[in-house]
């Protein structure tokens, strides 16, 4: 593995474990057993590392939101979107613990994130349009727009909610499974619009993700 990739991987690990504010470039270099100068050869500062990690998160998220064009969307696809997005969020969870702070100190990240959010909303609308064509939801266009926006609000703030409220345990006990519990909140948002198999399986899905 190249040194640049090792720096990104170790930074992600440390940011997730300790929080981005507590980790310096010196900490990252020491954890890797390299000199700070070697790290600075690849990244001028911590903000560049954060920006690159966000780009990885962005690419992974947008790829998860691609809808196949050669077949109708299925119920399994719908659940797969939520599983994938929240799973990816767990991998890059430090980004959502203090996103406003990260953006305030990183102008390129601020602009990139705004473009990313718009792309997510556009792709989300496309997915729900395809779900409607498959008979899995029924909603007016303005309702779909509001639903997608509300889902995005829940997803992007879910980790912060878990950390700050302690409603499901201390911050250091937050797990991948607990992050996926956000799917339960999304299912309840969707419930009035679900049809067909999606509606039939709602009780089963509530039990799976709300337990």
C-alpha positions in Angstrom: 0.0 0.0 0.0 1.3 3.5 -0.9 2.2 5.9 1.9 -0.5 8.3 0.8 -3.1 5.6 1.1 -1.7 4.5 4.5 -2.0 8.1 5.8 -5.7 8.3 4.7 -6.5 4.9 6.2 -4.8 5.7 9.6 -6.4 9.2 9.7 -9.8 7.7 9.1 -9.2 5.2 11.9 -8.0 7.9 14.4 -10.7 10.4 13.5 -13.4 7.8 14.0 -12.0 6.6 17.3 -11.0 9.9 18.9 -12.8 12.6 17.0 -11.1 14.8 14.4 -10.4 17.7 16.8 -8.2 15.5 19.1 -6.1 14.2 16.3 -3.2 16.2 14.8 -0.9 15.4 11.8 1.8 14.6 14.4 -0.5 12.0 15.9 -1.1 10.5 12.5 2.5 10.4 11.6 3.5 8.8 14.9 0.8 6.2 14.6 2.2 5.3 11.2 5.8 5.4 12.3 6.7 8.0 9.8 8.1 11.5 10.1 5.8 14.6 10.0 7.8 15.7 7.0 6.9 12.5 5.1 3.3 13.1 5.9 3.5 16.7 4.7 5.0 15.5 1.4 1.6 13.9 0.7 -0.7 16.3 2.5 0.1 19.9 3.4 -2.2 19.9 6.4 -5.0 18.0 8.2 -7.7 19.9 6.2 -6.4 18.3 3.0 -6.6 14.8 4.6 -10.2 15.5 5.7 -11.1 16.8 2.2 -9.7 13.6 0.6 -11.6 11.4 3.0 -14.8 13.3 2.3 -14.2 12.7 -1.5 -14.0 9.0 -0.8 -17.2 9.1 1.2 -18.9 11.2 -1.5 -17.9 8.8 -4.3 -19.0 5.7 -2.3 -22.4 7.3 -1.4 -23.2 8.5 -4.9 -22.3 5.1 -6.3 -24.7 3.5 -3.9 -27.5 5.7 -5.2 -27.3 4.6 -8.8 -30.5 3.0 -10.0 -30.3 0.1 -12.6 -31.8 1.1 -15.9 -32.4 -2.5 -17.3 -35.0 -3.6 -14.7 -37.6 -2.2 -12.3 -36.5 -1.3 -8.8 -37.5 -3.9 -6.2 -38.3 -3.8 -2.5 -34.8 -5.4 -1.9 -33.3 -2.5 -3.8 -35.0 0.0 -1.5 -33.8 -1.5 1.7 -30.4 -2.0 0.1 -30.1 1.8 -0.4 -30.7 2.5 3.2 -28.3 -0.3 4.4 -25.6 0.9 2.0 -25.9 4.6 2.9 -25.9 4.1 6.7 -23.2 1.4 6.4 -21.0 3.9 4.5 -21.8 6.6 7.0 -20.5 4.2 9.8 -17.2 3.9 7.9 -16.8 7.7 7.7 -18.7 8.5 10.9 -16.3 11.2 12.0 -17.6 13.4 9.2 -21.1 13.5 10.7 -20.1 14.1 14.3 -19.1 17.7 13.8 -19.7 18.5 10.1 -20.4 22.2 10.7 -17.0 22.6 12.3 -15.2 20.7 9.6 -16.9 22.8 6.9 -16.2 26.1 8.7 -12.5 25.4 8.7 -12.3 24.0 5.2 -13.7 26.2 2.4 -13.2 23.6 -0.4 -15.0 21.0 1.7 -17.9 23.4 2.3 -18.4 23.9 -1.4 -17.9 20.3 -2.2 -20.4 19.2 0.4 -23.1 21.6 -0.9 -22.7 20.1 -4.4 -22.8 16.6 -3.0 -26.0 17.3 -1.1 -27.7 18.5 -4.2 -26.6 15.4 -6.1 -28.0 13.2 -3.4 -31.4 14.9 -3.6 -31.5 14.6 -7.4 -30.5 10.9 -7.3 -33.0 10.3 -4.4 -35.8 11.8 -6.5 -34.9 9.5 -9.4 -34.9 6.5 -7.1 -38.3 7.3 -5.7 -39.7 7.9 -9.1 -38.5 4.5 -10.1 -40.0 3.0 -6.9 -43.3 4.6 -7.8 -43.1 3.0 -11.2 -42.6 -0.3 -9.5 -45.7 0.2 -7.4 -43.8 0.4 -4.1 -44.7 3.9 -3.2 -47.4 6.5 -4.1 -46.8 10.1 -3.5 -47.1 13.5 -5.2 -43.9 15.1 -6.5 -43.8 17.7 -3.8 -44.3 15.0 -1.2 -41.4 13.0 -2.6 -39.2 16.1 -2.5 -40.1 16.7 1.2 -39.7 13.0 2.0 -36.2 12.8 0.5 -35.1 16.0 2.3 -36.4 14.7 5.6 -34.7 11.4 5.1 -31.4 13.2 4.4 -31.9 15.3 7.5 -32.3 12.1 9.6 -29.4 10.3 8.0 -26.9 13.2 8.2 -27.7 14.0 11.8 -28.3 10.5 13.1 -24.8 9.9 14.4 -24.7 13.3 16.1 -28.1 12.4 17.7 -26.7 9.1 19.1 -23.5 10.8 20.4 -25.1 13.8 22.0 -28.3 12.4 23.5 -27.0 9.1 24.9 -30.4 7.8 24.3 -29.1 4.4 23.2 -26.0 4.3 25.4 -22.8 6.2 25.9 -21.0 7.6 22.8 -18.2 5.1 23.1 -20.7 2.2 22.7 -22.1 3.3 19.4 -22.0 0.5 16.9 -22.7 -0.2 13.3 -25.9 -1.9 14.2 -27.0 1.1 16.2 -26.2 3.4 13.3 -28.4 1.2 11.1 -31.3 1.8 13.5 -31.7 5.0 11.6 -33.4 2.9 9.0 -36.3 2.5 11.5 -36.8 6.2 11.6 -36.8 6.3 7.8 -39.3 3.5 7.5 -41.7 5.5 9.7 -41.3 8.6 7.5 -42.0 6.5 4.4 -45.0 4.5 5.9 -47.8 6.7 4.7 -46.6 6.4 1.1 -45.7 2.7 1.0 -47.6 0.3 -1.3 -47.5 -3.3 -2.4 -44.6 -5.4 -1.1 -43.1 -2.4 0.7 -46.3 -2.0 2.8 -46.7 -5.7 3.4 -43.2 -6.0 4.8 -43.3 -2.9 6.9 -44.1 -4.7 10.2 -41.2 -7.1 9.5 -38.8 -4.3 8.8 -39.9 -2.3 11.8 -39.1 -5.3 14.0 -35.8 -5.8 12.3 -34.5 -2.3 12.6 -36.3 -1.0 15.7 -35.2 -3.7 18.0 
